[in-house]
Amino acid sequence: MMVDGDETVEGGDSQSSDLLQMNTEAATTEMAIPRLNLFPNNNHISDSYDDMELEFSSSILRSLEKYLPVDMLTANREDKGKFMSDILGKYISREECSQVMTLSF
């Protein structure tokens, strides 16, 4: 069996090559993930998240909010809460968060 330069078998269908190219293009055009700021915006007054049913405590979200990117600081409270919960969810489970909250208070 011979493989052509386009990775198809001897002039065969190039559909698999097209799929490979599409997957490669999709992987290189992913949107950048917004990052938290390294330093807090201490002039920003954080929203209260007490009345929202979120995975993490309101005090953690209020503290994290000061590190949000500038464009996210002006977003509505629900969007900010979800954004921060998504970030925290990548690094800490609800159980771990509860343990930390119990130990620190």
C-alpha positions in Angstrom: 0.0 0.0 0.0 1.4 3.4 -1.0 0.5 6.6 0.8 0.3 9.8 -1.3 1.6 13.2 -0.1 -1.8 14.2 1.1 -1.9 11.1 3.4 -4.5 9.2 1.3 -3.9 5.7 0.0 -2.8 5.9 -3.7 -5.1 8.7 -4.9 -7.9 7.5 -2.7 -10.6 9.7 -1.2 -9.1 12.7 0.6 -12.1 13.0 3.0 -10.1 11.9 6.0 -7.4 14.4 5.1 -10.0 17.1 4.9 -11.3 16.1 8.4 -7.8 16.2 9.8 -7.3 19.7 8.3 -10.6 20.9 9.7 -9.8 19.6 13.2 -6.3 21.2 13.1 -7.9 24.6 12.0 -10.5 24.3 14.8 -7.8 23.7 17.4 -5.8 26.7 16.3 -8.7 29.1 16.2 -10.0 28.5 19.7 -10.8 31.6 21.7 -8.4 32.7 24.4 -9.5 32.0 27.9 -9.9 35.2 29.9 -7.4 35.4 32.7 -7.7 36.9 36.1 -5.6 40.0 36.9 -2.4 39.4 38.9 -3.2 42.3 41.2 -6.6 43.2 42.7 -8.6 46.3 41.7 -8.9 47.5 45.3 -11.1 50.5 44.2 -13.7 48.1 42.9 -16.7 47.5 45.2 -17.7 43.8 44.8 -21.3 42.7 44.4 -23.1 40.6 46.9 -23.8 37.0 45.9 -25.6 36.0 49.1 -29.0 35.6 47.4 -27.7 33.6 44.4 -27.5 29.8 44.4 -23.9 29.3 43.4 -21.5 26.5 44.1 -19.1 28.6 46.1 -19.7 31.0 49.0 -20.4 34.6 48.5 -17.4 35.7 50.5 -15.0 33.8 48.2 -16.7 35.3 45.1 -16.5 38.8 46.5 -12.8 38.4 47.1 -12.2 36.9 43.7 -14.2 39.6 41.9 -11.5 42.2 42.5 -9.2 40.1 40.3 -11.6 40.0 37.3 -10.5 41.4 33.9 -11.8 45.0 33.4 -14.4 44.0 30.8 -15.8 41.4 33.2 -16.1 43.9 36.1 -18.8 45.7 34.3 -20.8 42.5 33.5 -24.0 41.7 35.3 -23.8 39.9 38.7 -25.1 36.6 37.3 -22.4 36.5 34.5 -19.7 37.4 37.0 -20.9 34.7 39.4 -20.9 32.0 36.8 -17.5 33.1 35.4 -15.9 33.0 38.8 -17.6 29.7 39.7 -16.3 28.1 36.5 -12.8 29.3 37.2 -12.9 28.0 40.8 -14.5 24.7 39.7 -11.4 24.0 37.6 -9.2 24.1 40.6 -11.2 23.2 43.7 -14.1 21.0 44.5 -17.1 22.1 46.5 -16.0 19.7 49.3 -12.5 21.2 49.4 -14.0 24.6 49.4 -16.2 23.8 52.4 -13.3 22.3 54.3 -11.3 25.5 53.8 -14.2 27.7 54.8 -14.7 25.6 58.0 -11.0 25.8 58.9 -10.6 29.5 58.3 -13.6 30.7 60.3 
